[in-house]
Amino acid sequence: MPTRRPAADHVVLPHVLRRRAAEHPDRVFVVFEDGSRWTYSETLRQAESAAVGLADLGVGPGDHVVSWLPTGPDALRVWFGTNLAGAVLVPLNSAYRGGLLEHSLALSTAAVAVVHADLAPRLNEVDRARLTDVVVIGTGDVSVDGVRQHPEHVLKQRPVEALPTVPVHPWDPYAVVLTSGTTGPSKGVICSYAQLTACATAAFEGNFGADDRYLVTLPLFHAGGTIGVNAALVLGGSIVLTSGFRTADFWDLVRSTKPTHVTLLGVMATFLSKQVPSPLDRDHSLRRVFMIPMSDALAFSDRFGVEVVAMYNMTEVSIPIVSGPNPLVDGTSGRVRPGIEARLVDDHDYDVPDGEVGELVLRSAEPWTITSGYLGRPDATAAAWRNGWFHTGDAFRRAGGEYFFVDRMGDTIRRRGENISSYEVELELIAHPSVAEVAVVATPSPEGEDEVLAIVAPAPGHTIDVGELIEFVRPRMAHFMVPRYVRVLDELPKTPTSKIQKTVLRTAGITSDTVDREALGIVVKRERIGAPSPRPNP
């Protein structure tokens, strides 16, 4: 079937925003935490003002603009304004500093940055690469050395009639989004408008309309944050833009802002599930929860009265795997969506049979809906796209058309001839009511291969008894999966995008505060199946 070029005013953010503002100028598009709101027409006005200011600073089509701002009105204005100017957004995590900040600025190739006043002093601590102009948002006595510094009103006061018309196409990048850096230095993922909008149609289309509202729980420097914002724009709904996910405030925020859809990433759903049950658990407007990865979805659905949709995504792709609501197959990430081809392959890119673990590789029938590469990293681009397929670096198994996430390829554990998914061990440990966070890594065994090391953090108000935790998981998993070592920390180390830094934990290995279950007298052995009963004594 021929692939038709999509209409720009249905795919490309600047064109979609103008169309929505023309068709429904007074419809609310965004609700902020303080209760203020922007309609579609006000959102366009804010974005056009920012675009004019950026153009005055020399930003033109294809240029990169760094946005280093907390999630909120300014971050949204700068994102949309950058794209209206035909430029490419490079959003940076507000936690960056030092070497990571310096690496990210160099990677961005940007000459212009828009920076919050509280973050700007950190620029003086690093090599600022190619930066020539810095717009400082907020108040304070801030001075950034060696650049032209501008107050925030340069993005707000020029008449929008001064904005030149810039052609923008589905294949043009809207952003370069930095990866989390869990396995090495962050890479800049080139993300197109076509890719961004493909995410909207993959997850939202058919279940999201003008009366629906998406709660943005992820920051706008994260692909997961931008996907929901654009989906609401493309499909004509609205968003709630918050400064971040907070377990204690979540349901009060939902009740006050009335979203219908939300994404719960990583441990967010776990934290909510471990709150004390309340008569208000179903007193809310949420209808659909996207859960990545899915954990105990049916119990979450039953308790909170929502549909749960499982899916798989990463910054480089466009939600290639998604489930229907409340999937009956436990642990599934879903099925491959239309328009995507998927294979599970071995180390040499040959297919593995159903039921075996392989790396997920993808390609799309729609052009530009998977990243075209990594900015300034042709080596990484070639490695990811070898043999004509995009290599995700994620291990899956497939059964009955359902895809099950197993692990990152580098996180699998080999113990006594058995391959262990750290993810599957983590699911069983997190099921214990005292555990809030968990990471499972390999640590060298004196007998060769690996031993299983679990690092856990307690839920609020709980302590973790290692022996009791081991006894809890023993009947829930194969004998070879039961952790030999357990370490308890108050909180697990994370990347600036809130992903657990397994590399740090793996490098630390067995520490003085690590408990060996065998030292507690807990020895786990293979159950002998079909063995003859002991002979009676004569």
N, C-alpha and C positions, 0 to 999 in steps of 0.2 A: 504494500500500500504506500503511495507516495507520501512523503513528509512535507506538509505545507508550512510555509513561513507564518508564524503567529502574528496577529495584528498588534502593532506596538502599543496601542492605547489599551490593550488588555494584558500586556506583559511587562512593559518597561515602566518602572516606578514614576518618573516625572510625567509621562503621558497619562498614566492611570490616575495620578493625583489631580492633574488638571481636569480630566474628564469627570471624576467624582465631584470636584468642587463646582463644576458647571452644572451637573445634573442635580446634585443635592447639596447646595451651599450651606443650608442650615442644619444638616444632619450632624449629630455629634460623632466625631471620629476618635477622640482620645479623652479619657478621664484620668486626671492625675491624683496622686495620693492626698493632696490638700483639698480636693474637691473641685478644683478648677477644671475647665473643659475647653477643648478646641473643637470647633466644627470643621467640616471639610474645607470651607472657604478660609477660615482662620489658619488652619494648618498650611494651606497653600501660601497664604500671605506671609506667614512666619518663614517658610522655606524659601520663598522668593527673596525676602529681605536678606537672608543669610547668603543666598546665591549671589546677589548683587555685591555684597560686601566682600565675598571671596574673589569675585571677578576683579574688583578694585585692587585687590592685593596681588593680582597677576595670575590667579588660578584660571586655567583654561581646560578645554576638552582633553581628557586622558590624563591630566595631572593627578597626583596623589595628594590627599589632604589627611593629615593625622588629626583624629578626634580623641582627646584624652580627657574625658568628662564622665562624671557619675551619670547613671541612667536617670533621665528626667527630661524636662522640656528642652533644655539646651542641647542635649545629645540628639534628640529627635530633630530639632531645627537644623543642626549642623549636618546630620546625615542627609536629610531630604534636600537641604540647600546645596550640598556638595554634588549630589546627583543632578539637580536642576541646572547646575553650572556645567554639566557634562563631565565632571571629575569623578574620581574614584576614592571612596572612603577607606581609610586605614584606621579602624578603631583600636585603641590600646586599653588594656586592663588598668584600672585605677590603682591596682596593687603593685604595678611595675616600678622598679627603681634599680639603680646600680647597673650591673652588667646586662641584665635582661632588658632594661629600658634602652640602654645604648645599642644592644643588638637589634631591638625592634625599630628604633629610629633609623638605623642604617638600612635595615631591610625595607623600610617603607619607601625610600627614595624621595620623601616629601620635602618640599621647601617651605610649606605653610602648615602650621599646627594650631589647633584651637584647644586651649588647655585651661583647666580649672585653676583658680588662684591658689588653692591649697596644694596642688600638685606641682605648680610651676617651679618652686625652688629646687625640686629634684633635677631639673634640667641643668642646673649649674654644677651638678656633681658628675656629669657624664659628657662624653664627646657627642655633640648634637648633630653630627654628620652634615647633611646638606641644608638643615633648617636656616632660613633667612628671616622669616616672619612668624611671630607668635602672637595670637590673639588670646588675651587672658580674660576668662569669664569669672565674675565674682569680684569681691572687694578684698582689699588688703594691700599692704606695702610690699609689692612684688617687683623684683627686677631680675630679668633674664639676661645674662651677659652675652654680648656678641651677636645679637639679633635685633631686628626692628620689632619693638613691642607695641601692641595696639590694644586699646580698651574694647570691651565687648560691644559698645554701641556701633562699632564699624559694621557689625553683622545685622543691625536692626533699623538703621535710620535712613538709608538711601531709598528713593522711590523705586518701586519694582519695575516701572516702565524702562528703567535703564538696563534691565536684564536682557542680554542678547538671546536669540533663539538658537538652541544648540541641538543638532540631531543626535539622538541616542537610540541604539538598536538592541534587540534582544541578546545579541552575542557580546555586547560590550560589558565589561565588568562594572558592577555597582560597588564592589568592595574587595579589598584584600583582607581576609580574616586570618589572624594568626592562630596556629594550632596551640594546643595546651602545653606542649613541651614535656610530655610525660616520658618520652623515650630519648630525648635529645633536645638541641636548640629548636625553638619554635620555627615553623615554616610558614610562609605567607601564601595562603590558598587563594587563588584568583577565582572569584565567584561572579558569575554573569547574572544579568537580569533574568534570562531564561531559566537558569538553575534555581534562582530564588522563587520564581513564580511556579515552577514545577513542584516545589515543596508544598505550595498552597493547594494546588489541585490534587496532589497525592493524598494529603491528610485531611483537608477541610472540605473540598468540593462535595456538594450534595448534602451536607449537614451543617452548613454555616451560611447565614444570609444577613439581610439588613437588620434584623432584630437581635442578632447574636453579638456577643462581646467576648473578646479573648483577654484573659489575664496574663500579662507578660511577667513571668517569674524569673526569667533569665536576662542578664545584662545585654545591652545593645552592642557590646564588643564581642558577643558570643553569637554564633550562627543561629542557635536556638532562639535568641531574642529577636533577631531581625526577621526570621521566618514567620512568626506569628503576627508581627506588625504588618508585614507585606500581605499576608494572607487576608487579614481583615480589610485592608485597602482594596485588594483585587476583588474580593467577594462582596464588598459594600457594607461591611459591618463596622464594629468599633473595637477599641482596646482599652484596657486599664494599664497604665504605665506606672510601675512601682520602682522603688529604689532597690528592691531585692526580696527574696523569699525569706520570711521569718515564721517559723513554726507557730509560735505563740500568738501571732497576729493574723494568721492566714484566714481563719474562718470569719473573724470580725471584718476583715477587708472584703472578703467575698460577699458578706451580707450587706455591706454598705455600698459597694460598687456594682454588684449584680452581674458578674460575668457568667457566661454559659459554658465556656471552654477554657481549659488550662493544660499546660504541660508540666508534669512532675518528673524531673530528671534525677537520676541517681537515688540518693537517700531521702529525697523530699517526701515521697509517699511513705517510706518507712517511719520517718519522724512523725508524720500525721497519724499513722496507724498506732503508734506507741503512746499517743496521748490518752488520757483517761476517757473512756466512753462518756458521752454526754447526751441528754435528751435533745440537744440542738444539732446532733450529727447530720440530720437530714434537712435541717432548716436553712436552706441556701438555694441559690439559683443555678449552681453548676449542673450541667447536663452530661458533658463528655470530658473525660480526662485522658490525655495522651500520656502513656507511661513508658519511660525509656530508662533502663531496661524494665521489663515487666516483672514484678515480684508479688506473688499472692494477690493477683488482680481481682479474682472473684470475691475474696474476703473484703477487699477494699470497696468493691462495687456494692456488696450487700450492706456493709456498714453505712456508707455515705450516700447510697441511692443514686449512683452515677453510672453511666456507661464507661467502661475502660477500653481503650484502644491501644494495643501494643504496636510498636514500630521499631525500626532500626534506621539510624541515620548517622552521618558524620559530616563534618564541614565540607568535605570534597564532593558529596553526592546530593541526591534530591529525594530522600525518603524512598529508597528502592523496595523496601519490605514493610508491609503494614498489614494489620489484622482487621477483621470486622469487630464490632462491639462485643465485649465480654467473651473473648475466645475461649472455647471449651477445652482446648489443648493446653495443658499446664506448661508454662515456661516458654511458649512460642513467641517469636518476634513477628510472626505473621507469614504472609505469602508474597511472592514477587508481584509487584503491581504491573498493570499493563504498560507496555512501552519500555520495559527494562528486561534485559537478559542477565541471568545470574548463573554462575557455576561455582562449584567447590572443587578446589584443585590441590595437588600435592606440591612439593617444593620445586618441581620441574614443570608445573602448569598443566599436568595431566589430571583429568577428572577422577575424583574418588567416588566409590559407590555410595548409594544412600545408606545412611547409618554411620558412615565413617566421618571423621573430622577432617576438614580441609579449609583452605583459605578462601574467603568469599571474593570473587572477582566479578566485575560488572561492566556492562556497556549499555548504551541507551539508543533507542530509535530516534529520539528527538535530539537534534544538535544542541550543544552547549549546556546540557542539563547535568553534566558531570564536569568537574573542574578541568580547565585546559592545562593546568599545571601549577607549579610553585614559583612564586616571584623570585627571579634571580637564581634559581636552583635547577638548571637543566638536568643535572645528574639525578636529582630526586624525582623530577618529572618523568624522565626516561625509565627509572626503576619502577615507578608506580604504574606506568602505562605499558609495560613490556608485553610483547606478543598480542598487542591490540586490545587488551583488557585492563581496566583499572583495578589495581590490587589494593584492597581495603586494609590489609594487615590484620584482619579479624578472622578468627577461627569459628566456623559454624559446623553443624551437622544438619542433615535434611532427612525428614521422614514424612511420607504421605503428603508431600507438597509444602509442608510447614518447615520453616527455618528456625533453628535454635542456636542462639548465641552461646559459644563455649568460652572464649577468652580472646584477649589479644594474643597474636601469634607468639610473642616473646614471653608470655606469662604462663604458658602451660608448664606443668610440673611432671617430671618423670621419676616415679618411685617404684623400685623393685619390679621393673618391667611393665608397670602400668602407667598410662598417661592420665593425668588428673587435671580437670578444669578448675582453676582457682575460683572462677565465677560460681561454679556449682557448690563448692565448699562454702563460699561466702554466703550464698543464699540460705544454707542450713544454719550457719552461725548467727546470721542477722535475725533469724526467726526466734531466737531466745529473747525474752522480754527485757533482759538487762543490757543487751547489746545495742548500741546506737550506730556504730560504724565498725567496719571490718575490712581488712585487706589480707589476702592470703598470698604468700610468695614462697618460692623455693629457697632452701638453704642447703649447703652441701652436707651429705651424709658421710659418716666415717666409713660406711660400707660401700661407698660409691653411689652414683646417681644423686637423688635429692631426698630431703625430708621436707615435710609440710610445716611451715611457720605461719601462724595466724596472729595478726596484730589487731586488737579490739579496743574500742573505747566505750565506756558505759553510758547508758541512757540517763537523763537527768533524774537524780534521786535514787540511783541504783549503784551498787557495787558488783563487781564480777568475781565470782568464785571459780577459778580455773578448773578445779576438779569437777565441780557441778556442771560447768559448761561442757566439758568433754563427755560426761555421762549423758548429757542432753542430746548431743549430736551423734553419739555412737550408734544408736538404732536407726538413725536417719540417713546413713551413708555407708558405702562400702568400707570395709576395714582399712584398706590402703589409703583412703582419703582422710581419715581422722587425723587431725593435726598432732604431730609429735611435740611441737613447741608452741606456747602461747605467751604473748607479751601484751600487757595492759597499759595503754596510754590514756591520758585525759582526753586527747584529741589527736587524730591522725594528721600527718603533714599533707598539705595540699598545694597544688599549683595555683596560680592566680585565677584560673577558671574553675576552681573548687573541685578539681579531680585529685583523687588520692595519689600521692607521689610514691608509687611502688618502688621506683628506683632507689629512693632514699631508704626505704624500709629494707629492701633487699640488700643494699650495701651495708647497712648497720648489722644485719644478720643476728646471731645469737648474742644478746647483751646480758649484762649482769642481772637485769630485772626480768629476763625471760624464764618462764617456767617450763621444765621438761616434764611431761605427763608421766614418764616412766619413773622419775624421781618421786612422784606422788603414789607410785605403786599401780598405775593404770597401764597395763600392757594389753594392746589390741592385737588379736591374731585372727587369721583366716578361719572361718567356720568350716569344719569338715563336713561336707555334704555326702551322704550315702556311706559314711564310714561304718564298719561293723561295730556292734556293741562290744564293750570289753568282755572277755571270757570270764565266767565266774571262777573263783578259786576252787581248786579241786578239794 
